[in-house]
Structures are given as structure tokens and as C-alpha cells.
Amino acid sequence: MPTCKEFLNGLGDYLDHAADPSTRELVERHIRECPNCHVVHDTTKNTIRVYRGEQAQEIAPQVASGLLDAVQRRAAMRRKPCDQ
Ligand SMILES: [Zn+2]
């Protein structure tokens, strides 16, 4: 199964609908198998949706990378049973 790190690497493109089919498959599969990343995906998706709804524009690169950093820090703080 894909690791949390692979999931996080693909998540940005996935949520931008820019992921290639194999990345999309990896992200969707990992969401189904890893409860932590399921929550990360949900939270990130909702955050982006709210942000875009208010701003009606593309998410700024520094915002996206800051968000990803925050997500990765949070994921790193948890014990990740699936990230072998
Ligand atoms: Zn995971």
C-alpha cells in the first residue's frame, strides 16, 4: 500500500485535479486504507474549498506550500502505522 509520504506528495495535485491516473489511484487507495490520511484529505479538501469560495481564485503557491507543510508536520507528529 502507498505510504503516507507518497500520499502527501500526490495530494496537492490530486486536489487540483492535476494528478496523473497512477497518482490519483495512489491517493484514493491510501485514503481508503489509512484513517489518518483520510482525515488529512478531508480537512485539506474542505479548507481549499472554503478558501476558493471566498477568494474565487487559485490558491497562492505560498499558501499551498504552507498548508502542505502544516499537514506534513501534523502527520509526522503522529505515529504512522502505515508508513513503514
Ligand atoms: Zn497515511
PDB file of the backbone (N, CA, C, O) and the ligand in Angstrom, with CONECT records:
HET     ZN  A 101       1
ATOM      1  N   MET A   1       0.840  -1.197   0.000  1.00  0.00           N
ATOM      2  CA  MET A   1       0.000   0.000   0.000  1.00  0.00           C
ATOM      3  C   MET A   1       0.872   1.242   0.000  1.00  0.00           C
ATOM      4  O   MET A   1       1.984   1.211   0.527  1.00  0.00           O
ATOM      5  N   PRO A   2       0.392   2.336  -0.580  1.00  0.00           N
ATOM      6  CA  PRO A   2       1.210   3.558  -0.638  1.00  0.00           C
ATOM      7  C   PRO A   2       1.488   4.078   0.771  1.00  0.00           C
ATOM      8  O   PRO A   2       0.663   3.921   1.671  1.00  0.00           O
ATOM      9  N   THR A   3       2.643   4.691   0.955  1.00  0.00           N
ATOM     10  CA  THR A   3       2.964   5.255   2.259  1.00  0.00           C
ATOM     11  C   THR A   3       2.308   6.624   2.416  1.00  0.00           C
ATOM     12  O   THR A   3       1.849   7.229   1.448  1.00  0.00           O
ATOM     13  N   CYS A   4       2.277   7.098   3.670  1.00  0.00           N
ATOM     14  CA  CYS A   4       1.722   8.423   3.953  1.00  0.00           C
ATOM     15  C   CYS A   4       2.499   9.495   3.192  1.00  0.00           C
ATOM     16  O   CYS A   4       1.921  10.479   2.731  1.00  0.00           O
ATOM     17  N   LYS A   5       3.790   9.303   3.067  1.00  0.00           N
ATOM     18  CA  LYS A   5       4.613  10.284   2.378  1.00  0.00           C
ATOM     19  C   LYS A   5       4.229  10.366   0.896  1.00  0.00           C
ATOM     20  O   LYS A   5       4.102  11.454   0.333  1.00  0.00           O
ATOM     21  N   GLU A   6       4.048   9.203   0.283  1.00  0.00           N
ATOM     22  CA  GLU A   6       3.630   9.186  -1.125  1.00  0.00           C
ATOM     23  C   GLU A   6       2.263   9.850  -1.278  1.00  0.00           C
ATOM     24  O   GLU A   6       2.012  10.595  -2.225  1.00  0.00           O
ATOM     25  N   PHE A   7       1.394   9.558  -0.323  1.00  0.00           N
ATOM     26  CA  PHE A   7       0.067  10.162  -0.328  1.00  0.00           C
ATOM     27  C   PHE A   7       0.167  11.684  -0.287  1.00  0.00           C
ATOM     28  O   PHE A   7      -0.462  12.379  -1.085  1.00  0.00           O
ATOM     29  N   LEU A   8       0.979  12.203   0.667  1.00  0.00           N
ATOM     30  CA  LEU A   8       1.105  13.651   0.824  1.00  0.00           C
ATOM     31  C   LEU A   8       1.727  14.287  -0.418  1.00  0.00           C
ATOM     32  O   LEU A   8       1.353  15.392  -0.810  1.00  0.00           O
ATOM     33  N   ASN A   9       2.669  13.588  -1.028  1.00  0.00           N
ATOM     34  CA  ASN A   9       3.283  14.116  -2.250  1.00  0.00           C
ATOM     35  C   ASN A   9       2.256  14.251  -3.374  1.00  0.00           C
ATOM     36  O   ASN A   9       2.328  15.179  -4.179  1.00  0.00           O
ATOM     37  N   GLY A  10       1.304  13.325  -3.425  1.00  0.00           N
ATOM     38  CA  GLY A  10       0.330  13.340  -4.506  1.00  0.00           C
ATOM     39  C   GLY A  10      -0.909  14.159  -4.206  1.00  0.00           C
ATOM     40  O   GLY A  10      -1.672  14.491  -5.113  1.00  0.00           O
ATOM     41  N   LEU A  11      -1.118  14.491  -2.922  1.00  0.00           N
ATOM     42  CA  LEU A  11      -2.393  15.090  -2.520  1.00  0.00           C
ATOM     43  C   LEU A  11      -2.650  16.443  -3.191  1.00  0.00           C
ATOM     44  O   LEU A  11      -3.770  16.720  -3.619  1.00  0.00           O
ATOM     45  N   GLY A  12      -1.620  17.279  -3.283  1.00  0.00           N
ATOM     46  CA  GLY A  12      -1.802  18.612  -3.874  1.00  0.00           C
ATOM     47  C   GLY A  12      -2.301  18.533  -5.303  1.00  0.00           C
ATOM     48  O   GLY A  12      -3.272  19.191  -5.675  1.00  0.00           O
ATOM     49  N   ASP A  13      -1.617  17.711  -6.105  1.00  0.00           N
ATOM     50  CA  ASP A  13      -2.036  17.541  -7.496  1.00  0.00           C
ATOM     51  C   ASP A  13      -3.432  16.925  -7.575  1.00  0.00           C
ATOM     52  O   ASP A  13      -4.250  17.297  -8.417  1.00  0.00           O
ATOM     53  N   TYR A  14      -3.679  15.977  -6.681  1.00  0.00           N
ATOM     54  CA  TYR A  14      -4.978  15.306  -6.672  1.00  0.00           C
ATOM     55  C   TYR A  14      -6.101  16.315  -6.445  1.00  0.00           C
ATOM     56  O   TYR A  14      -7.108  16.305  -7.152  1.00  0.00           O
ATOM     57  N   LEU A  15      -5.920  17.175  -5.465  1.00  0.00           N
ATOM     58  CA  LEU A  15      -6.964  18.143  -5.130  1.00  0.00           C
ATOM     59  C   LEU A  15      -7.066  19.245  -6.191  1.00  0.00           C
ATOM     60  O   LEU A  15      -8.103  19.896  -6.317  1.00  0.00           O
ATOM     61  N   ASP A  16      -6.001  19.447  -6.940  1.00  0.00           N
ATOM     62  CA  ASP A  16      -6.027  20.397  -8.057  1.00  0.00           C
ATOM     63  C   ASP A  16      -6.548  19.743  -9.336  1.00  0.00           C
ATOM     64  O   ASP A  16      -6.631  20.394 -10.378  1.00  0.00           O
ATOM     65  N   HIS A  17      -6.896  18.467  -9.260  1.00  0.00           N
ATOM     66  CA  HIS A  17      -7.290  17.684 -10.436  1.00  0.00           C
ATOM     67  C   HIS A  17      -6.189  17.690 -11.486  1.00  0.00           C
ATOM     68  O   HIS A  17      -6.450  17.669 -12.689  1.00  0.00           O
ATOM     69  N   ALA A  18      -4.945  17.718 -10.998  1.00  0.00           N
ATOM     70  CA  ALA A  18      -3.789  17.736 -11.893  1.00  0.00           C
ATOM     71  C   ALA A  18      -2.998  16.440 -11.803  1.00  0.00           C
ATOM     72  O   ALA A  18      -1.979  16.284 -12.475  1.00  0.00           O
ATOM     73  N   ALA A  19      -3.463  15.509 -10.972  1.00  0.00           N
ATOM     74  CA  ALA A  19      -2.718  14.272 -10.784  1.00  0.00           C
ATOM     75  C   ALA A  19      -2.883  13.343 -11.988  1.00  0.00           C
ATOM     76  O   ALA A  19      -3.949  13.279 -12.601  1.00  0.00           O
ATOM     77  N   ASP A  20      -1.809  12.630 -12.311  1.00  0.00           N
ATOM     78  CA  ASP A  20      -1.948  11.621 -13.356  1.00  0.00           C
ATOM     79  C   ASP A  20      -2.702  10.412 -12.782  1.00  0.00           C
ATOM     80  O   ASP A  20      -2.870  10.307 -11.568  1.00  0.00           O
ATOM     81  N   PRO A  21      -3.152   9.505 -13.652  1.00  0.00           N
ATOM     82  CA  PRO A  21      -4.009   8.402 -13.179  1.00  0.00           C
ATOM     83  C   PRO A  21      -3.364   7.561 -12.083  1.00  0.00           C
ATOM     84  O   PRO A  21      -4.060   7.117 -11.170  1.00  0.00           O
ATOM     85  N   SER A  22      -2.070   7.333 -12.146  1.00  0.00           N
ATOM     86  CA  SER A  22      -1.444   6.480 -11.135  1.00  0.00           C
ATOM     87  C   SER A  22      -1.378   7.200  -9.790  1.00  0.00           C
ATOM     88  O   SER A  22      -1.528   6.573  -8.741  1.00  0.00           O
ATOM     89  N   THR A  23      -1.154   8.523  -9.820  1.00  0.00           N
ATOM     90  CA  THR A  23      -1.145   9.288  -8.573  1.00  0.00           C
ATOM     91  C   THR A  23      -2.541   9.344  -7.977  1.00  0.00           C
ATOM     92  O   THR A  23      -2.714   9.237  -6.763  1.00  0.00           O
ATOM     93  N   ARG A  24      -3.535   9.511  -8.844  1.00  0.00           N
ATOM     94  CA  ARG A  24      -4.919   9.554  -8.374  1.00  0.00           C
ATOM     95  C   ARG A  24      -5.291   8.231  -7.689  1.00  0.00           C
ATOM     96  O   ARG A  24      -5.910   8.209  -6.625  1.00  0.00           O
ATOM     97  N   GLU A  25      -4.901   7.160  -8.325  1.00  0.00           N
ATOM     98  CA  GLU A  25      -5.155   5.827  -7.776  1.00  0.00           C
ATOM     99  C   GLU A  25      -4.458   5.647  -6.425  1.00  0.00           C
ATOM    100  O   GLU A  25      -5.027   5.099  -5.481  1.00  0.00           O
ATOM    101  N   LEU A  26      -3.210   6.122  -6.360  1.00  0.00           N
ATOM    102  CA  LEU A  26      -2.429   6.008  -5.126  1.00  0.00           C
ATOM    103  C   LEU A  26      -3.123   6.770  -3.991  1.00  0.00           C
ATOM    104  O   LEU A  26      -3.271   6.250  -2.885  1.00  0.00           O
ATOM    105  N   VAL A  27      -3.543   8.003  -4.275  1.00  0.00           N
ATOM    106  CA  VAL A  27      -4.179   8.840  -3.251  1.00  0.00           C
ATOM    107  C   VAL A  27      -5.494   8.211  -2.809  1.00  0.00           C
ATOM    108  O   VAL A  27      -5.763   8.105  -1.613  1.00  0.00           O
ATOM    109  N   GLU A  28      -6.315   7.793  -3.774  1.00  0.00           N
ATOM    110  CA  GLU A  28      -7.628   7.238  -3.427  1.00  0.00           C
ATOM    111  C   GLU A  28      -7.484   5.930  -2.633  1.00  0.00           C
ATOM    112  O   GLU A  28      -8.250   5.661  -1.708  1.00  0.00           O
ATOM    113  N   ARG A  29      -6.503   5.145  -3.012  1.00  0.00           N
ATOM    114  CA  ARG A  29      -6.283   3.894  -2.310  1.00  0.00           C
ATOM    115  C   ARG A  29      -5.808   4.161  -0.880  1.00  0.00           C
ATOM    116  O   ARG A  29      -6.253   3.508   0.064  1.00  0.00           O
ATOM    117  N   HIS A  30      -4.910   5.118  -0.736  1.00  0.00           N
ATOM    118  CA  HIS A  30      -4.374   5.404   0.592  1.00  0.00           C
ATOM    119  C   HIS A  30      -5.463   5.977   1.504  1.00  0.00           C
ATOM    120  O   HIS A  30      -5.506   5.664   2.694  1.00  0.00           O
ATOM    121  N   ILE A  31      -6.325   6.803   0.955  1.00  0.00           N
ATOM    122  CA  ILE A  31      -7.423   7.364   1.756  1.00  0.00           C
ATOM    123  C   ILE A  31      -8.292   6.245   2.320  1.00  0.00           C
ATOM    124  O   ILE A  31      -8.738   6.302   3.465  1.00  0.00           O
ATOM    125  N   ARG A  32      -8.520   5.235   1.500  1.00  0.00           N
ATOM    126  CA  ARG A  32      -9.377   4.131   1.960  1.00  0.00           C
ATOM    127  C   ARG A  32      -8.703   3.310   3.052  1.00  0.00           C
ATOM    128  O   ARG A  32      -9.373   2.739   3.913  1.00  0.00           O
ATOM    129  N   GLU A  33      -7.369   3.254   3.012  1.00  0.00           N
ATOM    130  CA  GLU A  33      -6.664   2.321   3.898  1.00  0.00           C
ATOM    131  C   GLU A  33      -6.070   2.977   5.136  1.00  0.00           C
ATOM    132  O   GLU A  33      -5.740   2.283   6.098  1.00  0.00           O
ATOM    133  N   CYS A  34      -5.927   4.305   5.133  1.00  0.00           N
ATOM    134  CA  CYS A  34      -5.248   4.978   6.244  1.00  0.00           C
ATOM    135  C   CYS A  34      -6.185   6.023   6.856  1.00  0.00           C
ATOM    136  O   CYS A  34      -6.435   7.060   6.241  1.00  0.00           O
ATOM    137  N   PRO A  35      -6.704   5.763   8.057  1.00  0.00           N
ATOM    138  CA  PRO A  35      -7.654   6.698   8.686  1.00  0.00           C
ATOM    139  C   PRO A  35      -7.057   8.088   8.891  1.00  0.00           C
ATOM    140  O   PRO A  35      -7.751   9.089   8.715  1.00  0.00           O
ATOM    141  N   ASN A  36      -5.780   8.159   9.262  1.00  0.00           N
ATOM    142  CA  ASN A  36      -5.153   9.472   9.467  1.00  0.00           C
ATOM    143  C   ASN A  36      -5.192  10.301   8.197  1.00  0.00           C
ATOM    144  O   ASN A  36      -5.569  11.472   8.219  1.00  0.00           O
ATOM    145  N   CYS A  37      -4.801   9.688   7.093  1.00  0.00           N
ATOM    146  CA  CYS A  37      -4.719  10.436   5.845  1.00  0.00           C
ATOM    147  C   CYS A  37      -6.109  10.701   5.275  1.00  0.00           C
ATOM    148  O   CYS A  37      -6.308  11.669   4.540  1.00  0.00           O
ATOM    149  N   HIS A  38      -7.053   9.857   5.608  1.00  0.00           N
ATOM    150  CA  HIS A  38      -8.438  10.136   5.240  1.00  0.00           C
ATOM    151  C   HIS A  38      -8.862  11.484   5.835  1.00  0.00           C
ATOM    152  O   HIS A  38      -9.481  12.309   5.163  1.00  0.00           O
ATOM    153  N   VAL A  39      -8.516  11.685   7.099  1.00  0.00           N
ATOM    154  CA  VAL A  39      -8.844  12.945   7.773  1.00  0.00           C
ATOM    155  C   VAL A  39      -8.063  14.098   7.152  1.00  0.00           C
ATOM    156  O   VAL A  39      -8.609  15.179   6.933  1.00  0.00           O
ATOM    157  N   VAL A  40      -6.789  13.863   6.871  1.00  0.00           N
ATOM    158  CA  VAL A  40      -5.961  14.911   6.257  1.00  0.00           C
ATOM    159  C   VAL A  40      -6.563  15.331   4.922  1.00  0.00           C
ATOM    160  O   VAL A  40      -6.666  16.522   4.628  1.00  0.00           O
ATOM    161  N   HIS A  41      -6.962  14.346   4.114  1.00  0.00           N
ATOM    162  CA  HIS A  41      -7.552  14.632   2.817  1.00  0.00           C
ATOM    163  C   HIS A  41      -8.836  15.445   2.971  1.00  0.00           C
ATOM    164  O   HIS A  41      -9.029  16.447   2.282  1.00  0.00           O
ATOM    165  N   ASP A  42      -9.715  15.005   3.882  1.00  0.00           N
ATOM    166  CA  ASP A  42     -10.982  15.700   4.104  1.00  0.00           C
ATOM    167  C   ASP A  42     -10.761  17.145   4.537  1.00  0.00           C
ATOM    168  O   ASP A  42     -11.381  18.071   4.013  1.00  0.00           O
ATOM    169  N   THR A  43      -9.862  17.316   5.505  1.00  0.00           N
ATOM    170  CA  THR A  43      -9.599  18.638   6.056  1.00  0.00           C
ATOM    171  C   THR A  43      -9.018  19.560   4.994  1.00  0.00           C
ATOM    172  O   THR A  43      -9.435  20.709   4.850  1.00  0.00           O
ATOM    173  N   THR A  44      -8.047  19.036   4.253  1.00  0.00           N
ATOM    174  CA  THR A  44      -7.394  19.846   3.229  1.00  0.00           C
ATOM    175  C   THR A  44      -8.373  20.218   2.126  1.00  0.00           C
ATOM    176  O   THR A  44      -8.402  21.359   1.665  1.00  0.00           O
ATOM    177  N   LYS A  45      -9.171  19.246   1.710  1.00  0.00           N
ATOM    178  CA  LYS A  45     -10.147  19.496   0.653  1.00  0.00           C
ATOM    179  C   LYS A  45     -11.138  20.574   1.090  1.00  0.00           C
ATOM    180  O   LYS A  45     -11.442  21.493   0.329  1.00  0.00           O
ATOM    181  N   ASN A  46     -11.636  20.454   2.316  1.00  0.00           N
ATOM    182  CA  ASN A  46     -12.598  21.443   2.814  1.00  0.00           C
ATOM    183  C   ASN A  46     -11.959  22.815   2.964  1.00  0.00           C
ATOM    184  O   ASN A  46     -12.590  23.832   2.677  1.00  0.00           O
ATOM    185  N   THR A  47     -10.713  22.846   3.412  1.00  0.00           N
ATOM    186  CA  THR A  47     -10.006  24.122   3.562  1.00  0.00           C
ATOM    187  C   THR A  47      -9.870  24.810   2.211  1.00  0.00           C
ATOM    188  O   THR A  47     -10.122  26.008   2.081  1.00  0.00           O
ATOM    189  N   ILE A  48      -9.469  24.040   1.212  1.00  0.00           N
ATOM    190  CA  ILE A  48      -9.294  24.608  -0.127  1.00  0.00           C
ATOM    191  C   ILE A  48     -10.635  25.085  -0.671  1.00  0.00           C
ATOM    192  O   ILE A  48     -10.718  26.141  -1.298  1.00  0.00           O
ATOM    193  N   ARG A  49     -11.677  24.308  -0.430  1.00  0.00           N
ATOM    194  CA  ARG A  49     -12.996  24.676  -0.939  1.00  0.00           C
ATOM    195  C   ARG A  49     -13.456  26.000  -0.326  1.00  0.00           C
ATOM    196  O   ARG A  49     -13.948  26.883  -1.028  1.00  0.00           O
ATOM    197  N   VAL A  50     -13.291  26.124   0.988  1.00  0.00           N
ATOM    198  CA  VAL A  50     -13.670  27.363   1.679  1.00  0.00           C
ATOM    199  C   VAL A  50     -12.846  28.526   1.149  1.00  0.00           C
ATOM    200  O   VAL A  50     -13.371  29.598   0.849  1.00  0.00           O
ATOM    201  N   TYR A  51     -11.559  28.292   1.042  1.00  0.00           N
ATOM    202  CA  TYR A  51     -10.658  29.344   0.590  1.00  0.00           C
ATOM    203  C   TYR A  51     -11.042  29.806  -0.816  1.00  0.00           C
ATOM    204  O   TYR A  51     -11.137  31.004  -1.082  1.00  0.00           O
ATOM    205  N   ARG A  52     -11.255  28.863  -1.690  1.00  0.00           N
ATOM    206  CA  ARG A  52     -11.587  29.222  -3.075  1.00  0.00           C
ATOM    207  C   ARG A  52     -12.945  29.889  -3.154  1.00  0.00           C
ATOM    208  O   ARG A  52     -13.152  30.801  -3.955  1.00  0.00           O
ATOM    209  N   GLY A  53     -13.885  29.426  -2.310  1.00  0.00           N
ATOM    210  CA  GLY A  53     -15.206  30.025  -2.296  1.00  0.00           C
ATOM    211  C   GLY A  53     -15.162  31.490  -1.907  1.00  0.00           C
ATOM    212  O   GLY A  53     -15.905  32.313  -2.442  1.00  0.00           O
ATOM    213  N   GLU A  54     -14.288  31.800  -0.975  1.00  0.00           N
ATOM    214  CA  GLU A  54     -14.193  33.183  -0.510  1.00  0.00           C
ATOM    215  C   GLU A  54     -13.388  34.045  -1.470  1.00  0.00           C
ATOM    216  O   GLU A  54     -13.693  35.218  -1.685  1.00  0.00           O
ATOM    217  N   GLN A  55     -12.361  33.442  -2.037  1.00  0.00           N
ATOM    218  CA  GLN A  55     -11.431  34.237  -2.835  1.00  0.00           C
ATOM    219  C   GLN A  55     -11.737  34.149  -4.332  1.00  0.00           C
ATOM    220  O   GLN A  55     -11.362  35.038  -5.096  1.00  0.00           O
ATOM    221  N   ALA A  56     -12.412  33.084  -4.747  1.00  0.00           N
ATOM    222  CA  ALA A  56     -12.733  32.884  -6.156  1.00  0.00           C
ATOM    223  C   ALA A  56     -11.510  33.013  -7.039  1.00  0.00           C
ATOM    224  O   ALA A  56     -11.562  33.643  -8.095  1.00  0.00           O
ATOM    225  N   GLN A  57     -10.408  32.418  -6.607  1.00  0.00           N
ATOM    226  CA  GLN A  57      -9.189  32.414  -7.415  1.00  0.00           C
ATOM    227  C   GLN A  57      -8.332  31.223  -7.024  1.00  0.00           C
ATOM    228  O   GLN A  57      -8.621  30.519  -6.056  1.00  0.00           O
ATOM    229  N   GLU A  58      -7.285  31.016  -7.785  1.00  0.00           N
ATOM    230  CA  GLU A  58      -6.388  29.913  -7.489  1.00  0.00           C
ATOM    231  C   GLU A  58      -5.732  30.128  -6.134  1.00  0.00           C
ATOM    232  O   GLU A  58      -5.469  31.256  -5.717  1.00  0.00           O
ATOM    233  N   ILE A  59      -5.480  29.021  -5.465  1.00  0.00           N
ATOM    234  CA  ILE A  59      -4.760  29.089  -4.199  1.00  0.00           C
ATOM    235  C   ILE A  59      -3.311  29.524  -4.483  1.00  0.00           C
ATOM    236  O   ILE A  59      -2.650  28.993  -5.376  1.00  0.00           O
ATOM    237  N   ALA A  60      -2.845  30.492  -3.709  1.00  0.00           N
ATOM    238  CA  ALA A  60      -1.493  31.012  -3.938  1.00  0.00           C
ATOM    239  C   ALA A  60      -0.459  29.944  -3.585  1.00  0.00           C
ATOM    240  O   ALA A  60      -0.641  29.190  -2.629  1.00  0.00           O
ATOM    241  N   PRO A  61       0.629  29.884  -4.361  1.00  0.00           N
ATOM    242  CA  PRO A  61       1.627  28.820  -4.123  1.00  0.00           C
ATOM    243  C   PRO A  61       2.154  28.835  -2.688  1.00  0.00           C
ATOM    244  O   PRO A  61       2.363  27.774  -2.100  1.00  0.00           O
ATOM    245  N   GLN A  62       2.371  30.014  -2.122  1.00  0.00           N
ATOM    246  CA  GLN A  62       2.923  30.041  -0.754  1.00  0.00           C
ATOM    247  C   GLN A  62       1.895  29.556   0.252  1.00  0.00           C
ATOM    248  O   GLN A  62       2.255  28.998   1.289  1.00  0.00           O
ATOM    249  N   VAL A  63       0.618  29.763  -0.043  1.00  0.00           N
ATOM    250  CA  VAL A  63      -0.438  29.242   0.830  1.00  0.00           C
ATOM    251  C   VAL A  63      -0.482  27.726   0.720  1.00  0.00           C
ATOM    252  O   VAL A  63      -0.566  27.022   1.726  1.00  0.00           O
ATOM    253  N   ALA A  64      -0.426  27.237  -0.500  1.00  0.00           N
ATOM    254  CA  ALA A  64      -0.473  25.787  -0.720  1.00  0.00           C
ATOM    255  C   ALA A  64       0.702  25.105  -0.055  1.00  0.00           C
ATOM    256  O   ALA A  64       0.534  24.060   0.573  1.00  0.00           O
ATOM    257  N   SER A  65       1.884  25.672  -0.180  1.00  0.00           N
ATOM    258  CA  SER A  65       3.058  25.011   0.400  1.00  0.00           C
ATOM    259  C   SER A  65       3.040  25.137   1.913  1.00  0.00           C
ATOM    260  O   SER A  65       3.499  24.234   2.613  1.00  0.00           O
ATOM    261  N   GLY A  66       2.519  26.240   2.429  1.00  0.00           N
ATOM    262  CA  GLY A  66       2.388  26.369   3.875  1.00  0.00           C
ATOM    263  C   GLY A  66       1.411  25.364   4.428  1.00  0.00           C
ATOM    264  O   GLY A  66       1.624  24.787   5.494  1.00  0.00           O
ATOM    265  N   LEU A  67       0.338  25.161   3.696  1.00  0.00           N
ATOM    266  CA  LEU A  67      -0.670  24.181   4.104  1.00  0.00           C
ATOM    267  C   LEU A  67      -0.088  22.777   4.089  1.00  0.00           C
ATOM    268  O   LEU A  67      -0.310  21.983   5.004  1.00  0.00           O
ATOM    269  N   LEU A  68       0.657  22.489   3.036  1.00  0.00           N
ATOM    270  CA  LEU A  68       1.269  21.168   2.931  1.00  0.00           C
ATOM    271  C   LEU A  68       2.269  20.954   4.060  1.00  0.00           C
ATOM    272  O   LEU A  68       2.338  19.871   4.643  1.00  0.00           O
ATOM    273  N   ASP A  69       3.045  21.997   4.366  1.00  0.00           N
ATOM    274  CA  ASP A  69       3.992  21.899   5.485  1.00  0.00           C
ATOM    275  C   ASP A  69       3.262  21.587   6.779  1.00  0.00           C
ATOM    276  O   ASP A  69       3.695  20.737   7.558  1.00  0.00           O
ATOM    277  N   ALA A  70       2.156  22.276   7.003  1.00  0.00           N
ATOM    278  CA  ALA A  70       1.395  22.074   8.231  1.00  0.00           C
ATOM    279  C   ALA A  70       0.856  20.647   8.294  1.00  0.00           C
ATOM    280  O   ALA A  70       0.886  19.999   9.340  1.00  0.00           O
ATOM    281  N   VAL A  71       0.367  20.180   7.161  1.00  0.00           N
ATOM    282  CA  VAL A  71      -0.175  18.814   7.100  1.00  0.00           C
ATOM    283  C   VAL A  71       0.932  17.801   7.356  1.00  0.00           C
ATOM    284  O   VAL A  71       0.741  16.825   8.082  1.00  0.00           O
ATOM    285  N   GLN A  72       2.093  18.045   6.749  1.00  0.00           N
ATOM    286  CA  GLN A  72       3.194  17.098   6.908  1.00  0.00           C
ATOM    287  C   GLN A  72       3.727  17.108   8.329  1.00  0.00           C
ATOM    288  O   GLN A  72       4.081  16.063   8.875  1.00  0.00           O
ATOM    289  N   ARG A  73       3.783  18.300   8.931  1.00  0.00           N
ATOM    290  CA  ARG A  73       4.217  18.364  10.327  1.00  0.00           C
ATOM    291  C   ARG A  73       3.267  17.587  11.218  1.00  0.00           C
ATOM    292  O   ARG A  73       3.685  16.840  12.103  1.00  0.00           O
ATOM    293  N   ARG A  74       1.966  17.781  10.964  1.00  0.00           N
ATOM    294  CA  ARG A  74       0.976  17.100  11.782  1.00  0.00           C
ATOM    295  C   ARG A  74       1.062  15.584  11.593  1.00  0.00           C
ATOM    296  O   ARG A  74       0.963  14.817  12.551  1.00  0.00           O
ATOM    297  N   ALA A  75       1.246  15.176  10.352  1.00  0.00           N
ATOM    298  CA  ALA A  75       1.364  13.745  10.080  1.00  0.00           C
ATOM    299  C   ALA A  75       2.618  13.180  10.743  1.00  0.00           C
ATOM    300  O   ALA A  75       2.611  12.052  11.235  1.00  0.00           O
ATOM    301  N   ALA A  76       3.696  13.970  10.754  1.00  0.00           N
ATOM    302  CA  ALA A  76       4.958  13.496  11.329  1.00  0.00           C
ATOM    303  C   ALA A  76       4.856  13.362  12.837  1.00  0.00           C
ATOM    304  O   ALA A  76       5.542  12.538  13.441  1.00  0.00           O
ATOM    305  N   MET A  77       3.996  14.177  13.447  1.00  0.00           N
ATOM    306  CA  MET A  77       3.856  14.130  14.894  1.00  0.00           C
ATOM    307  C   MET A  77       3.125  12.874  15.348  1.00  0.00           C
ATOM    308  O   MET A  77       3.307  12.398  16.468  1.00  0.00           O
ATOM    309  N   ARG A  78       2.308  12.357  14.466  1.00  0.00           N
ATOM    310  CA  ARG A  78       1.577  11.155  14.820  1.00  0.00           C
ATOM    311  C   ARG A  78       2.428   9.942  14.560  1.00  0.00           C
ATOM    312  O   ARG A  78       3.337   9.964  13.731  1.00  0.00           O
ATOM    313  N   ARG A  79       2.125   8.887  15.276  1.00  0.00           N
ATOM    314  CA  ARG A  79       2.731   7.609  14.939  1.00  0.00           C
ATOM    315  C   ARG A  79       1.948   7.075  13.748  1.00  0.00           C
ATOM    316  O   ARG A  79       0.725   6.943  13.793  1.00  0.00           O
ATOM    317  N   LYS A  80       2.674   6.775  12.692  1.00  0.00           N
ATOM    318  CA  LYS A  80       2.003   6.391  11.461  1.00  0.00           C
ATOM    319  C   LYS A  80       2.204   4.902  11.217  1.00  0.00           C
ATOM    320  O   LYS A  80       3.226   4.491  10.668  1.00  0.00           O
ATOM    321  N   PRO A  81       1.249   4.110  11.614  1.00  0.00           N
ATOM    322  CA  PRO A  81       1.415   2.653  11.491  1.00  0.00           C
ATOM    323  C   PRO A  81       1.580   2.196  10.044  1.00  0.00           C
ATOM    324  O   PRO A  81       2.148   1.135   9.787  1.00  0.00           O
ATOM    325  N   CYS A  82       1.088   2.986   9.108  1.00  0.00           N
ATOM    326  CA  CYS A  82       1.132   2.525   7.728  1.00  0.00           C
ATOM    327  C   CYS A  82       2.370   3.026   7.001  1.00  0.00           C
ATOM    328  O   CYS A  82       2.602   2.638   5.855  1.00  0.00           O
ATOM    329  N   ASP A  83       3.177   3.883   7.639  1.00  0.00           N
ATOM    330  CA  ASP A  83       4.340   4.471   6.957  1.00  0.00           C
ATOM    331  C   ASP A  83       5.590   3.706   7.325  1.00  0.00           C
ATOM    332  O   ASP A  83       6.394   4.145   8.148  1.00  0.00           O
ATOM    333  N   GLN A  84       5.734   2.584   6.715  1.00  0.00           N
ATOM    334  CA  GLN A  84       6.883   1.742   7.045  1.00  0.00           C
ATOM    335  C   GLN A  84       8.058   2.103   6.171  1.00  0.00           C
ATOM    336  O   GLN A  84       9.126   1.504   6.296  1.00  0.00           O
TER     337      GLN A  84
HETATM  338 ZN    ZN A 101      -1.464   7.549   5.659  1.00  0.00          ZN2+
END
